[in-house]
Amino acid sequence: MKILPNTVVCRHCDSLYRYRPLTAGDEARCLRCRATLYRAGQINTERMLALALTAIIAFVVANVCPVIGVSFHAVQNVATLWQAAVALAQGVTLPLAVCMVFLLIVAPFLQITLFGWVLMFAHAGRCAPGFIGAVRLLKWLRPWSRVEVGMLGFLVAAIKLSGFLQVVAGPGSLAIAALMLLIVIIGSQDLQPLWERMPVAPDEGEEDHE
């Protein structure tokens, strides 16, 4: 498979164009569907690295700290994301537990990690090892990261339980809410300028020919 790092593909109609530098404030549009291909401007790696660091902190808090706590006659119990997944991994609900782990834990973790990996090397002016594969995987993971679905599920559970028990939101729920917004911001970032700034490593081109 031939790698064309100086080309741009329209995400709406798959038209192929050659990447050309733009002046400040300009944007390139697809001639077929008029969708925006890319905009002028330098990528702010410091700001994006700070975004990745904030997201990984929120991710750790969301997975370690309790998401919801319930109490009934002085008996208290809390649940984290992992504890909820383990509770679901019983019998017929095992596939649901697997989906929960992938959509709420694995996919966001990969998305944040790959985002930070690529930007860490870009900030140093280098091409990250596995750059092409990382960018492809980031695009593939965008529709699979469903933190907002998990947040909605915990809200529904809290509302239903509040009629019988005393329900308290844990620090994990606040971290999930923050992570939900951060994942959306990360997924909307345009990494196209990285192709212009960093050359494709020779070993990556050889891997894609296999």
C-alpha positions in Angstrom: 0.0 0.0 0.0 1.5 3.3 -1.1 1.6 6.1 1.5 0.8 9.7 0.3 1.5 12.0 3.3 0.9 15.2 1.3 -2.6 14.3 0.2 -6.0 15.0 1.9 -9.1 12.9 1.6 -12.5 14.5 2.1 -14.2 12.7 5.0 -17.6 13.2 3.4 -17.2 12.2 -0.2 -13.7 10.6 -0.3 -12.3 13.0 -2.9 -8.5 13.2 -3.0 -6.6 16.4 -3.0 -2.9 17.5 -2.7 -2.2 19.3 0.5 -1.2 22.9 0.0 -0.1 25.5 2.6 -2.7 28.2 3.3 -2.4 31.7 4.5 -3.7 32.7 8.0 -7.4 32.6 8.2 -8.0 30.6 5.0 -9.5 27.1 4.7 -9.5 24.5 2.0 -12.9 23.2 0.8 -13.8 20.1 -1.2 -14.8 21.0 -4.8 -17.4 18.2 -4.9 -19.3 18.6 -1.6 -17.9 22.0 -0.3 -17.0 20.4 3.0 -14.0 21.9 4.9 -10.9 19.8 4.3 -8.5 21.7 6.7 -7.8 25.2 8.0 -4.7 27.3 8.1 -2.8 27.7 11.3 -0.1 26.0 13.4 -1.0 23.2 15.7 -0.6 24.2 19.4 1.1 21.1 20.8 1.5 22.6 24.3 -2.2 23.2 24.6 -3.1 19.8 23.2 -0.6 18.0 25.4 -2.2 19.8 28.4 -5.5 18.5 27.2 -4.2 14.9 27.0 -2.7 15.2 30.5 -6.0 16.5 31.9 -7.9 13.7 30.2 -5.6 10.9 31.5 -5.9 12.3 35.1 -9.7 12.3 34.7 -9.6 8.8 33.3 -7.6 7.5 36.3 -9.9 9.2 38.8 -13.0 7.8 37.0 -11.6 4.3 37.2 -10.2 4.3 40.7 -12.7 6.4 42.7 -16.3 5.3 43.4 -18.8 6.4 40.9 -21.9 6.0 43.0 -22.5 5.3 46.7 -25.6 3.9 48.4 -26.6 3.6 52.0 -29.5 2.0 53.8 -29.8 2.0 57.6 -26.1 2.8 58.2 -25.0 0.1 55.8 -23.0 1.8 53.0 -21.7 0.5 49.7 -19.8 2.1 46.8 -19.2 1.0 43.3 -16.5 1.9 40.7 -16.5 1.3 37.0 -14.6 -2.0 37.4 -16.9 -3.2 40.2 -19.9 -2.5 38.0 -18.3 -4.4 35.1 -17.5 -7.4 37.4 -21.1 -7.4 38.7 -22.4 -7.5 35.1 -20.0 -10.4 34.2 -22.4 -13.0 35.5 -24.1 -15.5 33.1 -26.1 -14.0 30.3 -24.9 -10.4 31.1 -21.3 -11.2 30.3 -21.4 -9.8 26.8 -22.8 -6.6 28.3 -19.9 -6.4 30.7 -17.4 -6.9 27.8 -19.1 -4.1 25.9 -19.0 -1.8 28.9 -15.3 -2.4 29.5 -14.5 -1.7 25.9 -16.7 1.3 25.4 -16.1 3.0 28.7 -12.5 2.0 29.6 -10.5 0.5 26.8 -11.5 2.8 23.9 -11.1 6.0 25.9 -7.8 4.9 27.3 -6.5 4.1 23.8 -7.8 7.3 22.4 -6.1 9.4 25.1 -2.9 7.5 25.0 -2.5 7.6 21.3 -3.4 11.3 21.2 -0.7 12.0 23.8 1.9 9.7 22.2 1.6 11.5 18.8 1.7 15.0 20.3 4.6 14.2 22.6 6.9 13.6 19.7 5.3 16.4 17.6 6.2 18.8 20.4 9.8 17.7 20.1 9.7 18.1 16.3 9.9 14.4 15.6 7.7 11.8 14.0 6.2 9.5 16.6 7.0 5.7 16.1 4.0 4.1 14.5 2.6 7.6 13.6 0.5 6.4 10.7 -1.0 3.5 12.6 -1.7 5.7 15.6 -3.6 8.3 13.6 -5.6 5.6 11.8 -6.5 4.0 15.1 -7.5 7.4 16.6 -9.9 7.9 13.7 -11.3 4.4 14.1 -11.8 4.8 17.8 -13.8 8.1 17.6 -17.3 6.5 17.2 -16.5 3.7 19.8 -15.7 5.9 22.8 -19.0 6.1 24.6 -18.3 7.7 28.0 -21.5 9.7 27.7 -23.5 6.4 27.5 -21.9 5.2 30.7 -22.7 8.5 32.4 -26.3 8.3 31.3 -26.5 4.7 32.6 -25.2 5.7 36.0 -27.6 8.6 36.2 -30.6 6.4 35.4 -29.4 3.9 38.0 -29.0 6.6 40.6 -32.5 8.0 39.9 -34.1 4.5 40.2 -32.2 3.7 43.4 -33.0 7.0 45.0 -36.6 5.8 45.6 -35.4 3.0 47.9 -31.9 4.0 49.1 -29.9 7.1 49.8 -27.7 7.7 46.8 -24.6 9.8 46.7 -22.6 10.7 43.6 -18.9 9.8 44.1 -15.8 11.6 42.8 -15.7 9.1 40.0 -18.9 10.4 38.5 -17.5 13.9 38.4 -14.4 12.6 36.7 -16.6 10.7 34.1 -18.5 14.0 33.4 -15.2 15.8 32.8 -13.8 12.9 30.8 -17.0 12.9 28.6 -16.3 16.5 27.6 -12.5 16.0 27.2 -13.0 13.0 24.9 -15.3 15.1 22.6 -12.6 17.8 22.4 -9.9 15.3 21.7 -11.9 13.6 19.0 -12.5 17.0 17.3 -8.9 18.0 17.1 -7.5 18.3 13.6 -4.2 16.4 13.3 -3.7 17.1 9.6 -0.9 19.7 10.3 1.3 17.0 11.8 1.6 15.4 8.3 3.1 18.6 7.0 5.5 19.2 9.9 6.8 15.6 10.4 8.1 13.4 7.7 7.0 9.8 7.6 9.6 7.4 9.0 11.0 4.9 6.5 10.2 1.9 8.7 6.5 3.0 8.7 6.4 3.0 4.9 7.9 -0.4 4.8 5.3 -1.8 7.3 2.4 -0.5 5.2 3.8 -2.2 2.1 3.6 -5.6 3.8 
